[in-house]
Amino acid sequence: MAKMTGKIALVVGGAKGIGLATARALADEGAFVLLTGRRQHDVFAAAESIGPSAHGIEADAASRDDLDQVVREARRLHGRIDALVLNAGLSEPATLAEETAEHFDRHFAVNVRGALFGIQAALPVLSDGASVVLVGSIADAMGVTPYSTYAATKAALRSYARSWAAELAPRSIRVNVVAPGPTDTDMMAAVTDEMRQMLIAPIPLGRMARADEVAAAAVFLLSDAASFVTGAELCVDGGMRQV
């Protein structure tokens, strides 16, 4: 039997990259998947590419109203959520000298506020025994210039995961982090060849991750195969932060 047969999954930030790969992997493992994104065309195209077991919802992860609407739709369609993936993220460079209030607020609004109020909105419909995965980054424990604010948001997620895992344990809801290293997604396609080589150089396996490899780790954490794993961080980084 597939790992997620009969499960209802919500992937916030599921229209592209790691989010879309995770939504597709969940559907392949038998889940019905709701996925969100800010752009209607991208969301509906993503759901269509997965097939009838996926449903797209246009929503901004930084908006509490949008997140509440997403959860209302999940309740209307299925009455519950068994697997929640909080993937919506933003990564833009800025050195300490270049940092602005707008840059800071934009990153924390999407990367941290979106995750916090996403899980909060979902709490009433999260089934007992549900699983939550936050998409973090190995940057949460590294000095990453000029992405210090991005790295700080991922460190905040890692900290939240520990606290939420403890708080939700009485309901047997597990909360974990999947932490990719450099991953070959559309976001990474914007960097220069020189930057790509700099990112790959410290990876023992000699390449970036594929989005489906990160998705496989997320599905493991969401599935019953990880039934005794909570509060953990699973790094998918080709050894970059491990050796």
N, C-alpha and C positions, 0 to 999 in steps of 0.2 A: 504494500500500500504506500502511496505517496506520502511524504512527510506532513503535508498540510491539508489533507483531504477533509473537506467540510468546514474548514476554518474561514472566517471573515477577516480580511486584512485591509488595513488602511496605510497607504504610503504617502506621507506629506512630503511634497517635492519629488513626485514620481514621474515627471514628464520627460526627463532626460537623464543621461549619464548613469551614475550609480543607482539613483532612485528608480529609473525605468528598468535597469537590469534586475533590480531587486523585485519590482512588481512583476516582471516577466517570470523570474525564477519562482516566485510564490505561486503564480498561476500554474506554472508547469508542475508544481508539487501538489496541485489540487485545491488551492485556495480560490475564493472569489475575492477580487482585489478592487478596492476603490483607490484611485490615485489622484493627486492634486497637483496643480501648477498655476502660475500667474497668468499664462497666456492660453486663451481658450483653444486656439488652433493646435498648439503643442499638446495640450492635455487630451483633446479628443483624438488626435493622431496617435498618441501613445496608447490610449485605450484600444483603439481600433487595431493597432499593430499586434496587440496581445490576443484580442478576440473576445468572444462573448462572456468570458469569465472576468472581464475588467470593465470598470465604469469610471469615466473621467469627470472630475469636478473642478471648475475654475475657482481658484482661491489663492489669496495672498497669505503666506505663512506668517507675515508680520502683523496681520489684522486679526484681532480677537473676534470680531464679528464674523469674518470669513471662516475662521476655525470653528466657531459655534455652528455656522450653517453646514459645514462639512459633517460635523457630528450628527446634526439633526437629519441629514440625508442618510447617513449610515444607519441611524436608528429606524428611519422610515423604511429603508430597503431590507434591512436584515435584523434589526433589533439588538445588535451587539457588535463588538469588535473583539476578536481573539488575538490579533497580532497587529501591533502599531509600530510603524517605522517613521522616525522623525529625521528626515534627510535634508530638508530645505536649507540651503547654505549659500553664502556669499564670500568671495575671496578677492580682495583688491589690494594692491601693494600701497604702502605708505611708510616712509621712515619716521622715526620719532620726530624729527624736525618738520616733516611734512604733514603729520597727523592733524586732522581737523575734527571739530565736534560732529560735523555731518558724517564724515567717514566712520568715526567711532559709533555713532548712533545707528547708522545703517547696518553695520555688521552685527551689533548686539541685538538689534530689532529682529533680524532674520534668524541668525544663528542660535541665539540664546532665548530671547523673548518668544520666538516662534515655537521652540521646543517646550518651554515652560508652559505656555498657555495652550499648546497643542495637547499635551498630556493631561492638563487640567480639564480642558473641554471634554476629553474622551473619558475621563474617570467614570461618569455615570453609566456609560455603555460598555466599558471594558469588562469582559467576563472574568469571574474569579478563575485564576489559573492562566490568565492571558500573559502575553510576553510583549515587552517593549524593547526596541532597539534604537538607540541614538547613533547617528552616523557622525563620528568624531573625526579625529585625525591624529597621526603620530606627532603632529606639530604641537599637541597639548603638553608635551614634556621636552620640547626642544627650543633652542633659540633660533628663530626663523626670521631673518631680515630680508626684505622689508615687509614681512607679513606678521608683525608682532601682534596687531589687534586681532587678526584672524586666529592666530595661535591662542590668544587669550580667550577667545570665545569657545574654542574647542576644549581648553582646560576647564572652563566653567561647566561645559556639558559633562566632562568626566567627573567633576565634583558632584554635580546634580545627580548623576546616575547612582552614586553610592548612597546618597541620602534618600532618593526615591525608592531604591531597592529595599532599604530598611523600612521605609514608611509603608510600602505596599506589600511587604512580605506576609502580613496577616491575611491578605486576600490571595496569597500564593501567586501574585503577579510578579514576574521577574523583569528586571530592568538591566540591560547590558549595553555596552558600547562596542561597535565595530569601528576600528581605527585604521583607515587606509594610509599607506604611504602615497607617493606620487602615482596617480592613476591616469591611464590614457583615455580621457573623456574629452568632450567638446571644450570644456573649460581649460584643459591643458593644451588644447590645440592652438590656443591664442599665444602661447609663449614662444620665444625664439628658439631656434635650433641650439644655440649656445646654452640657453637656460635649460633645455631638455637634457643636454649632456651633463650639465652640472648636477641636475637632479638625479640622473641615473648613476653617476659615478660612485656614490657611496652605497649603492644597493648591491649586496652580495650576489643576488641572482641575476644582476646585469640588465635589468629591464624594468619598465613600469608595470604596475598591476593592470590587468584588464578589469573592466567594470563587472563582468560576470564572476570574476574571482572574489571580488568584494561581496557581491550579492550572495554567493554561496555561503560565505561566512555569516552573513546576516540571517539567511534562512536557517542555518544550523542553530543560531542563538534563539530564533523564534520558534523552533520546533521542539517537540518532546525529547529529541535527542540531547537537548541541553537542559533537561528538566531540573537539574540540581546546580545550574549555573546562574548566579545573579550578582549584580554589582561589579561585574568583571569587564575588562577591556580586552578584546581580541584584535591584535594587530595583524593587518594584512599588508605587509610592507617589504616582502622579499628579504627580510633580515636587516633592513636599514637601521632600525632602532634596537635591534636585538643582539647584534654581534659586534 
